[in-house]
Amino acid sequence: MSFVEYSDFIQDGDVAIIYLSHNNVMPIKVQQGAQTQTRYGVIRHSTDLIGQRYGSKVTCSKGWFHVLHPTPELWTVALPHRTQILYTTDIAFITMMLELKPGSIVCESGTGSGSLSHAILRTIAPTGHLHTVEFHQQRAEKVAEEFKEHHVDHLVTVRNQDVCKDGFGVTGVADAVFLDIPSPWDAVGHAKVAMKKHGGRLCSFSPCIEQVQKTCEALQDQGFEDISTTEVLLREYDVRTVSLPLPDFGPDPETTEEATPAAAPNHASISLKTTTLPREMPGHTGYLTFATKPRT
């Protein structure tokens, strides 16, 4: 099992995603002889999981669930939160705008819970590398353990340091840089040092517009170009079938036939597919500021 390579069968030591319902997803470490309690009963790893195909439907004493192969998208909704995380809507836009591809070298700070990190690793595999910096020691140690469990540790280097003071620990290698820290303007200079001489892309995620203003000023001072800020909002429409009554316009005035006795009311209707706006939708998460380092 790996987050960047697919496996057909569940093996001892894998991290599997237990899909109980659309809003109840949990990761588990598969271990010989272990058990996991769920709302639908006990999951016995040896008999219920090991050797089964990913995607299988597993029956427990009080119900059933599906066991899924881990992906960055599933990990985002199932991971243990140590910090606020980025979700798929922002992650997809960041990956595209940073022009990431297999073989890209990326610098990231801060690592946090590793939601974006896993998406980056899948995109840059098998020959790329992620240099990620986390200020908090315990979070850095925990995310390094998770990378090892997920068999992607060969693609990532985790550093526990202050990126605003010590930088990313690399010089002139990065194709792209991502910043998710309280004061990204203090790290713009270090980001420029980490990026390749032939240029690259930078993205900064900030929840407050005042942070965006300071970051844009720092980017301009450092000679970055094509500076832009975007807010991504997701609106999901509800597609459903509705039944609409057909209007009764009365008899045809041009008919030449004699009037017939009044017939029973016609309650004919037609079924149509339609979409409706959501009653509520996720609001503001943060601003994404992008810039390009010019070729030198």
N, C-alpha and C positions, 0 to 999 in steps of 0.2 A: 504494500500500500504506500502510495506517495501522493502528495497534493499536485504533483506535476506529471504523474504517470498513472494510467488506469490499471487496476487489477480486477480479475473476474471473481475471485473467491476470497472470502474473509480468512485471515490467518491470525495466529496467536501474536499479539503485540501490535496489531493494527489499531488505528483510531477510526471508529465507525460512527456514522450519524444515525441516531434513532429518531425516526419520523413518526411521532405519535398522532399529531394533527397539524393543520396548517399554521397554528400559532404555538405549537409545543414540540420543539426540536431540541435534542440533546446529544452531545458527543460522549462517547464512552471509550475507554481503553480496553480492548479485548484481551482477556487473560485466561489461560487454561484454569478451570476450576472456579473461576470467579462468578459472582451473581450481582445483578443490578435490579433494584426495586423500581417499579414504575406503577402508574395508576391502573395499568391493565394486568398487573401481576409481576412475577419474578422472571427476569431474563437470565437463563443459565448459559453462560458463554460457551461452555464445552459442547453442548448439544444444540443450542438454538442459533449460535452464531458461527463458530469455527467450522470451516468447510462449506458453508452456505454461499450462494452467489449474492453479490451485492445487488440490491433491488428486490430481494426476496421479501415475501410477506410472512411474518412469524406470528404464530398464535400463542397467546398466553392464557392463563386461567380466566381472565376477565375481559379479554378482547384481543386485539391484534395490532401490529405495527409493521412498518417497513424499515429495513436496514439499508442505508444508502452509502455509497462511496463518498468520501469527503471531497468537497470542492471549495474554492475560496468563497463562492456565494453562500453555500451552506454553512461554512465556518463563520461567516459574518453574522448570521442569525443565531448561531448556536454557541459561540465562544463565551467563555467566562469574562465578564467585563471588569477590567482593572481601571479603565479610563473611558471617557466618551469615545465613540468609534465613528469611523466613516462607513456609510452604507453604500449599497450597490449603485444607486443613482449617481452619486458623486464619484465613486471609484471608476465607473465606466468612462465618465467624461475626463477624469484625470489621466487615465491610461491612454486615451486617444490623443488628448491635447499635448501630452509629454512625448508623443510619437514613440512609445515603447514597442519593442519587437524582440524576438529571440536574439540573444547576444548583447543586448543593451547593458550598460553599466549605470547603476542608479544609486544615488545617495539620498537617504531619508532621515528625517528627525522631526518629532520623536516617534519612537516605535509604538508606544502605548500598548494596546491589546493585540496588535498584529493583524488587524483586519485588512488594511491596505497592503501590508507587507506580503501576505499570501497571494493577493491578486497580482502584485508586481512580479513575484517569483514565478508564477505560472506563465506570465507573459514573456519573461526574459529567458526562461529555460530553453534549451539545456546548456547554453554556453555563456549566458550572462551572469552578472553578479550584483547583489544588493549590499551596500554598505549602510547599515542602519544604526543610528545613535539614539540612546535613551539615557536621560539624565538620572532617573530613579534607579538605584542599584537593584532592588528586588524585582522591579518590573523587567529590567534588562536580563536578569538571571532567569526569570520565569519564561520570557519569550524565547530565549535561547534554548531552554529545555523543550519547548513546544516545537521549535524548528527541527530539533533532533528527532523527536517522536514522529514528526510528519515527514521525515526523510527528505528534507530540503536544506539541511544545514550546510551542505557542500556548495550551495548557491548564495549563502548569506554570511556576512560578518557583522556581529553585534558588538558595539562599543558602548561602554558605560562612561559617559563624559558629558560635559557641557558644550554643546555645539556652538554656542555664542562666544565662548572663550577659546575652546580648543579645536574647533572645526570638526571636520569629518574624518580626519586621520588619513586622508588620501589627497594627492595633488595631480591635477591634470588628467583624470581618468574618466570622469562621469559624463555620460551622454545626457542625463537629466537629474534634476534635484527636486525633492519635495520637502516642504517645510510645514510642520503642524506644531508650532510652539507659540508661547505667549508673546514673544517679541521677535518675530521673524526678521525685522529690519536689522537686528544685531547680527544675524547669521548670513545676510546677503553677501558680504565680503568673503566669508569662508566658502560659501556656495560657489562663488566665481572662481576661487582658487581650486576647488575640487573638480571643476568642469574642464573638459578638453579645450585645447587652444582653438580648434576649428568650430567652436560654438556648441550650443545645446539649449535645452529648454528647462525652465524653472517654474514651479507651481508653489504657491503659498496658500494654505487654508486658514482663514481667520473668521471667527464668529462676529466680530465687531467692525464697523466701517472705519472707526478711528485707527484700528490696526492696519487696515487696507491702505489708508492714506499715508501712514508712516512707511509702510513697506514699498509703496509705489515711489515715494521720494528717494528711498535708499536704492531702489533699482535704477532710477534715473541717474543718481550720483555715481553708480558703479558702471554706467554705460550700457545697461540693458536696453533692448529695443522691443517693439511690438507689445508693449505693456497693455494688458486688458484684464478686467475683472468681470466675473460671471457668477450668477446665482442660479443654481439648478433646482427647480421645483417639479415634483412628480405628481401628475394628476391621472389617476386610473378611472376610466369610465366603466360603468356597469352595463353590460350587454344583456338584454333580457327580451323575452317574448311577451307582447301585450296583445290583448284582444280589443279591437275597436268596433263599435256598432256601425253598420252601414246606414247612412241617412235615408229617410223615406221622403221623396219629393212629391208624392201623390201621383194621381193618374196622368198619363201623357195627354196634354191638351190637344194635340193634333190627331189623336186617334179618331177614327170614324165609327168605331163600334159603339153600340149602345152601352150605356152605363150598366155595370153588373152590380149585384148586391154587395154591400160592404163585406170585405174579407177580413179574416182575423189579422191582427197586427203582425207585421213582419219584423222579427227580431234577429235578422241576419247580421253576422259580424265577420270580421276578417282578422287573422292573426298576422302580426308583423314583428320583425326584429327591430329593436330600437336601442338607443344608448341614453343613459341618464348621467348627469353630473354627480360626483360623489357628495354625500352630505357633509363629509369632512375630509380633509387631506393633510398630509404632513406639511408643516410650515417651514420656516427658515432654519437651515442647518448651519450654513456658513458661506462666506464669499471665497471664490477661487480666483486668485490673481496669477496670471500667466505672463511670462516674459521670455525673451530670446537673448542669449549671449551672442553677440556678433562674432564673426570670424576675425581672428587676429593674425 
